[in-house]
Every structure is written in C-alpha cells, then in structure tokens.
Amino acid sequence: MAFVSFLIPCFVIGTDMAFSCQNTDDFVGASSPGDIVIGGLFAVHSEMLHPEEHPIKPVIQNCAGFEIQIFLQTLAMIHAIETINNSTLLSGVTLGYEIYDTCAEVTKAMGSALRFLAKFNSSKDVVEFKCNYSDYVPRIKAVTGASYSEVSMAVSRLLALQLIPQVSPASSAEILSDKIRFPSFFRTIPSDFHQTRAMAHLICESGWNWIGVIATDDDNGRFALESFGVQAMANNVCIAFKEMLPAYLSDSSFHTKVDHAIEKIVKETRVNVIVVFMRQFHVLKLFKKAVEKKVKKIWIASDNWSAAVKISTIPNIRQLGTVVGFGFKSGDISTFHDFLRNLPEKPTDNNKFLHEYIMLLSVCAHLEYHDFQTCISNQSQDVLLQNVENKHQIWRDDFLNANIEPGFVHSTMLAVYAIAHAIKGQCKDRNCKDPSAFTPWELLEELKKVTVIDNGKEIKFDSNGDISTSYNVLLWKEIDGHMEITTMAEYDPEKGGFIFEDEEKKKEFLDLKKVLSTCSQHCRPGQMKKVTESPHTCCYECVYCPENHYSNQTDMDYCYRCNNKTYWAPINSTTCYRKTIHFLAWTDWFAIFLLFLSAFGVVLVLLISVIFAKNLNTPVVKASGGLTVCYIILFSHFLIFLSTVFFIDEPTEFKCKTRQALFGISFTLCISCILIKSLKILLAFSFDPKLQNFLKCLYKPVPTVVTCTGIQVIICTFWLTFRTPFVKQNFSIPRAIIVECNEGSIVAFGIMLGYIAALAFICFIFAFKGRKLPENYNEAKFITFGMLIYFIAWIVFIPVYATTFGKYLPAVEIIVVLISNYGILCCTFLPKCYIIIYKQETNTKSAFLKMIYTYSSKSAGSVAVSQISLDSKSSSSRATISDSCKAEKNSVNGNCHSQVPGQRLIKEEVLSKNTARTMARKRLSSI
C-alpha cells in the first residue's frame, strides 16, 4: 500500500513533467484546426505546483490533481464542435478549437488568454498593442470557459481589450452580470443571485434560521457569500458563523483552516444546516475530515459540487447526514454518451488530456477498490466490478458515464452552440473561410441577439448576458447501500417557487423540516419574539402576547392589537374575542328582584287606593285631603314605581329620555302634594297669628302643585331638548361593552334632582314645625320621617353612583328610587291604613273631635297660663286695674268687676274651656 501511495504522486508528477511547457505549443491541452477557432479554458487539474526554490522565477509551473468532471466538460466542447462540423449549421465552414488547462489558477489562465489575444498567423504569438482593435484579428474568435468565476473575472477583463466574446458554462458569480465591467462576458447558466435566493427560500420553507456558511476564499466564494447574506437577511435567516478556506490546496494553512471549520461546526450544536460554496476538491477534503469527526448535519450544496459523484462516493458519506443541492437543469445529452463510448478510438496526439486519462487508467487498473477510488477522482465502481475478468473493459465503457455531471455538460455544449449560431449570423453574406471575414467584436454583437433551440425551447441571452434556466433541487439518497444523486424538485427562478413531480418528492422535501436548526425555539401562536442581547435577530426569547394582543402564526415579531372597543384577548391569545354586550337584562336575578319590589310597590299603591276608596267618608281620609289629593299622591307613587321599568333591559333612545323625566316629574308631583298637606296641617294647628296669616297667603293648593310640578316639567323639557340623554357604549371594561344611558348633561340631571331635594327640604321644614300635633293624628311627624328617608337615600346615592360602573349602575338609581318612594309612601299612608283597619274606634267623628278638643284644650290652657303670668307682673295701681277691667270687659260680656284672686282663677278656667271648644270646631273644619 505504501508503494502504491508513493507510485501515484510520482506517476502524476511524471505525467505533468511529460506535459510540461517547453514551448507555446506544449501549452495547449487539446486542439484541432478549423476555419474559425474557438478557445477553451477549463480547470482540468485542481492545483498548480509551486516550486520551493528561491528566488521564485516567472515560469509556468506544472499541475496536479486530475479532475474527471472538468475533463468531461472539455470532451463536451469537442463533441459539440465535431457535431456542428458534421451538420449543416455552418455549411462549408469548419470550427477548430484550442483548449487550455487553467489548473484553477488565475495566473495560468492569464497566460492562455494572452495566447488568445495573439495576432492570427503570428509565428511568435505576439500580442500587438493598438489604440484601436476594430480591425485586429486574433488567434481565436470566441472563448468557452472558464470553470471558476475567479478565473473568468480575470480573463474577461483581458479579453474585453479586444471585445472577444467569452461564454462560460460554469462561472455563476453575480458580479459577472455587470456589463460595464465585463462587456464581453456571457454564460449559459443563471447568475448566483438566483441560486442564493433559491437556497434562502429552501432554508426558510424548511423552518431553519440559524445556519453556518463555508466558502472558498476567492472571488467566487466571497461574492456568493455576499449574495447569500443579502438573500438570507431578506428571508429572516441568520448566519451563525462563516468559515473561509484557502482557494488553493497548496496553501500551507489549508488543513489548519479545515480543522478549524470542523471544530466550529461541532461547537455550534444549534447549527444543523451548513451552506457550502466551494470547489469540489475543497469539499472532498472537508468531508473526509467531517467523516472522521462524525459530524452529522444537513449540507446545502452549491452548483459547483451538488452533482459531484466523486464526493458522493466517499466512504461512509452517509454518516455526514443529508446533502441537498442545486444543480443546473440539463437538456438532452444522449449524443454525448455515444461520443464517450467511441472515445477509446479517438487519437490522443492532439488531446493531452485524453492521453493523461488513459495513462491514469492504466496505472489505477491494478488497484483494489479503495485505492482505485483514490487514484481516479475517488470514484466508486464496486457494482460494476463484480466480474474481475472484464474489469478493464467495464472501466473504459462506463467510468466516464458514471462521472458525468449533466448540468455542466449540457451548459458547455450550449455555449458552443450559441457561438456557432452567432458565427452563422456573421457568415450569411461573408466568406468565413477567410479568418479576417469578421472580427470578435462583431461576433459579440451577433451573440447578443442569438437564439438557440434546445429541446424545442428557445434560449437566448438577456441584457446581462445570462440565460435564465431552472434549477434542479438534488437530494443525495442512499439506495441499495450506495449514495445516489436524485432530483427532488425543480426551482423556477422567475416564480421563486418549488415544483414537485409527485407527492413522494414533495414528502421528501417536507421531511427536511424534521431537522431543527434555529438559534431559539419557535415561538408558538400566542407568543412573540423578544430580541435578546445577541446581535442576531434570530436569537430571541418567546414571550406571551400581552392582554388585548394576539398572534396567530409561529415566530411572529410582534403581536397584533385587538380593536379595544369591540374585541379583547387574554394573555397568550391566538385570536381576539368579541366583547360581551352587558346591560341590566330582564333575566338578571338582581333585575328580577328590583322588578319584584317595584311590582310590590304598585300592588301596595292599589291596595291603599282601594282602602281609601272604601273609607271615603271617614275622618282619616278626609283629614288626608280627600280622595282626590290622595289619589294624585298615589298616582305619582305609581308612576315612580313604573319609571324603574325603563332602567332595565337594553337601553334605547326612548328609554333613556323617558326614565329620568318620568321619575323627576312624578316625584315632584308627589312632593308638591305632600308640601300642600304640610302647609295645611301647620295652618290648622298653628296658634301664632302672624304665622297663620303667612300660611294662609302661601296656602294655594292647586296653583302651588301646578307651579312646583310645572317648573320640573320646564327643567326636563329644556334637558330633553338641548342636551338629551342618549345610548352610549362604555368600553372601559376589558372584556365587555356596557350599553348604558348617557344622561347628556350631568348639570341638567343635577338640577332636576336638586329641585326635588329643595322641595323636599321645604316640606321637611314645614312638617318638622308640626311634629307636636295630636298623638293619634301626627301626620306631620311621619312626613318628617319620610323626608329624612329620602334625604338619607339620595345623599348615599351620590358617592355610590359616582364610583359605580358596569351594568349594575342603573340598579343603584333604581334602589334609591325604591327606597325613597317606599319611605314616603309608607310614612304617608300606612299609619292611616293602620287606623282605618285596626283602630276603627278612633276613626269616627266624635273620637276625632274629642282628640282635637283635647289637643286644643291643652293649647288654649297654655295660652291662658301665659296671660296670667303677664298679669301678675303688672302694677296694682288703679289705672292698671282699669286697663285689666277693660280687657276683661271685652272678653266676658263687657262687664268689669273687681275680684279677688280666687274668683279670677275660676273665671280663667271658664275662659280656657270656651276657647278650646271654639278652636276645636275651627280646626276640624280647617282639616
């Protein structure tokens, strides 16, 4: 084995030495003469050897590392040219080619480009310097290549000096679309812009947002990384780390950088998806190291290596995890397979690449499976090598076919055909057998307009010199113990979506989501992202949506706000809920209770009305003002009880306007009637002449009631006219909408209640004055109690009403209305009903006169005692006696007698009795 390991590099180096550049003709890798020559630049070898001697001399060095896939691209170019020469596309004109090996080095590629620029038929390959190359005829008319974007950038800048068309089948860097910097560059593949966008879409749709990127430290890798970074950001994908590997395998730090990249991948445990923008031989080295470290991830492959068979056949490649890549969509290359079958019959004199390949086959033919794989591009042929006797024949027939990358082969052939069609356009009216018939810059203009028919589809270059084709999404899948590269989907760059052939392919795509590669856990609906101190937006905490906010998708950056007026949402909500409409409904238990109290009050009013109607002629009823006054008061009580109905159920404009006005006017009518009764009682039992005169002037029953009630009617009318109550929706409660009546004007509402309070206070003062009336008929005392109940209820109502909200706010006013109404009703009528029903002996005229007589006797005695007291203080003089006699004369039959004190006392007693009888009759008639 050691001998074999030694033999292979020695043979390769020996082969390179055999093909070393001794003169300019040795520099050509493959060539064929023709009327019009096309140049080719391909990295058939993976690296250029660098001498260790010092000082370094400007010598083009030899190359190592034979690349089977790139070698196949050179064969595809040769096959396309031979097919065109054997067709009628360019009748009478043959195409020739000169293909050079760039060894993946810009330096060597520039040497080849200089030879392209050399003047045609110049024996010394001299490049002439001119200010105007319009008539200059170089060795070649167009160039196909190069394999890598970094090489294409350098070569294109040089070829642009003479505007020589360059059509690349593999260079995909986005910057090459810039026609100002690269005016003569074309390509038969899409720009990396579409590839990086497709990768970002794949990552986004798979639910990944925390990934790593490994790229080659060259122009292609850097531009691809930059383009991908922009697309990733647009799709909310964060790059956890970026690792750049040296562009050349000969770099002394290459293996150290590979080890560091593997360590980074292993360290970042949350990163399970790695995007790789590298050349095939870089990926080969990276993956071999990853297999050793048992790294298992999802690898997103760029078009450079997504279909590389030599990588897919690395031993234990399945341990690396899943490889998903993007490859160029291929056309029909069946003719190329036929070309390969006839390849052994081709001469190798003018094709050094083919000669080297045959020599490598000869050496590797005697090696066992693993060594054979190491020798020839690491390709596995274990299935085909079951028959050892025919292995040489099998290798020659099938080895190249097994290593074809269809996308690159097709794009190479398409590049040659595009140049050929452009040449055809130039040769319509010209003799193209003459190399000077047209110049490269004229061919360049023709190439911009060319249209190629490929599999029935028209293909042409856009304004950037690119061809927009679809991508195949490739999946490396283990089948029968071998890793196969299968097509999982197709990506349409124009629509930006994935197209699946069948449900099985779609399931394979969806299965990728099972692998998590996120910096943070996905935020569920009802949560939102809260960015942490990390500079990456993909690293966040999941926090619950606050109250009245919701999120209905995963990984939302913010929660949507509910419409606070009509909707609400709890914490951690996925939707908004419509607020419940609340009002004091008929079915509410508290409303039922209040309605019961109101109904009971109505029944009580009706019972009192019946009792008073049946006892119309009794003194109690007459003393109450008669049936008319009682019925007016009872009717007002009935309306007050009725007004509570308008406070219940869903408010309407009618209810809002009616309830306060009905209550206010009814209560005012009730208080006005009671006020008249208080005045009447006070007038009847008052002994002060001055007070009696005042009360007589004030006591006008009908005008007083009408005036007092009319003022309230005016207040309510102004209120309903200018600031009418209206229905209002109260949104202050988080989860409910309170439908309530807005009073329109708190001032008007206060004036209405204040006016009632003022009347009640006057009534209270008058009733309080008459609180010492006869015990059996002390109506003024009960009126005083009724007014006190009213005041207490409404004083308590003000702070309670001001601090209460919600659907039970109307209930507060109902309670106060019921308390005050019940208080006045009971204090006014229940004592009378008690007398009518249970004290019938006192409800007679005689009993009533006796009671008033007794009270009047006491009142008259009190007056007499006061008079005696005044007389005792007078003088004993005659003048005084004379005055006293005069007074007595006026009082007792006009006679004046001189009396002793005992006789005077008897006369005063008689006076008191007479006065009591007179007063009793007067009060009875007054009441």
Secondary structure, DSSP 8 states (H G I E B T S, - for coil): -HHHHHHHHHHHHHHHHHT--SSGGGG-SEEE--SEEEEEEE--EEEE-----SS-------EEEE-HHHHHHHHHHHHHHHHHHTSSTTTT--EEEEEEE-TT-HHHHHHHHHHHHSBTT-TT------S--TT--BS-SEEEE-SSHHHHHHHHHHHTTTT--EEESS---GGGG-TTT-TTEEESS--HHHHHHHHHHHHHHTT--EEEEEEEESHHHHHHHHHHHHHHHHTT-EEEEEEEEES-TT-TTHHHHHHHHHHHHHH-TT--EEEEE--HHHHHHHHHHHHHTT--EEEEE-TTTTT-HHHHTSTTGGGGEEEEEEEE-----HHHHHHHHTGGGS--TTBHHHHHHHHHHHHHTTS-HHHHHHHTTT---TTTTS-GGGHHHHHHHHHHHHT--HHHHHHHHHHHHHHHHHHHHHTSSS-TTSTTSS-HHHHHHHHHH-EEEETTEEEE--TTS-----EEEEEEEEETTEEEEEEEEEEETTTTEEE-SSHHHHHHHHHGGGS---SS----TTEEEEE-SSSSTT-EEEEE--TTEE--STT-SS-EE--TTTEE--TTBSS-EE-EEE---TTSHHHHHHHHHHHHHHHHHHHHHHHHHHTTTSHHHHHTTHHHHHHHHHHHHHHHHHHGGGGSSS--HHHHHHHHHHHHHHHHHHHHHHHHHHHHHHHHT---HHHHHHHHHH--HHHHHHHHHHHHHHHHHHHHHHS--EEEEE--STTEEEEEEE-S-HHHHHHHHHHHHHHHHHHHHHHHHTTTS-GGG-HHHHHHHHHHHHHHHHHHHHHHHHH--STTHHHHHHHHHHHHHHHHHHHHHHHHHHHHHH-GGGSSHHHHHHHHHHHHHHHHHHHHHHHHHHHHTS--SHHHHHHHHHHHHHHTTT------HHHHHHHHHHHHHHHHHHHHHHHHHH-
